[in-house]
């Protein structure tokens, strides 16, 4: 079996995952800023998404609509 047959799809999958990860981080920052959150909060969102991609995404989706006035 040729290594190029195995490494080709793996490389494509890794590149796709990297692009998706970066896109989710950019979306998280922009969404936090659009919702009126501070730049510091938006940076924490990005750090959470960078270091804990799946858990950070789920947590952010849960807290993004939380109204602080109630």
C-alpha positions as a printed Julia matrix, in Angstrom:
70×3 Matrix{Float64}:
   0.0    0.0    0.0
   1.34   3.39  -0.96
   1.79   6.01   1.75
   0.5    8.72  -0.57
  -2.89   6.97  -0.67
  -3.07   7.17   3.11
  -1.43  10.53   3.73
  -3.43  12.4    1.09
  -6.85  12.04   2.74
  -5.34  12.5    6.21
  -3.68  15.74   5.13
  -6.92  17.02   3.62
  -8.82  16.13   6.8
  -6.26  17.87   9.01
  -6.28  21.01   6.86
 -10.08  21.07   6.86
 -10.1   20.68  10.65
  -7.61  23.52  11.05
  -9.59  25.85   8.8
 -12.83  24.96  10.61
 -11.17  25.56  13.99
  -9.93  29.0   12.94
 -13.32  29.88  11.45
 -15.11  28.95  14.68
 -12.67  31.08  16.71
 -13.24  34.08  14.42
 -16.99  33.54  14.56
 -16.91  33.34  18.37
 -15.02  36.63  18.65
 -17.28  38.42  16.16
 -20.43  37.02  17.76
 -19.36  38.09  21.25
 -18.59  41.62  20.03
 -21.85  41.8   18.06
 -23.8   40.87  21.19
 -22.27  43.87  22.96
 -19.74  42.01  25.06
 -16.42  43.58  26.02
 -13.25  42.89  24.03
 -11.86  41.07  27.07
 -14.82  38.7   27.13
 -14.47  38.13  23.39
 -10.8   37.3   23.9
 -11.73  34.79  26.61
 -14.18  33.22  24.17
 -11.41  32.87  21.58
  -9.01  31.35  24.13
 -11.69  28.91  25.28
 -12.38  27.9   21.7
  -8.67  27.56  20.91
  -7.74  25.37  23.86
 -11.02  23.48  24.37
 -12.65  23.4   20.92
 -15.64  21.15  21.54
 -16.3   22.02  25.18
 -15.59  25.71  24.59
 -18.02  25.82  21.68
 -20.78  24.13  23.69
 -20.22  26.37  26.72
 -20.23  29.5   24.57
 -23.45  28.46  22.86
 -25.02  28.0   26.3
 -23.9   31.37  27.71
 -24.09  33.56  24.62
 -27.74  34.51  25.11
 -27.52  34.87  28.88
 -28.93  38.25  29.87
 -26.87  39.82  32.66
 -29.67  42.17  33.76
 -31.89  39.38  35.12
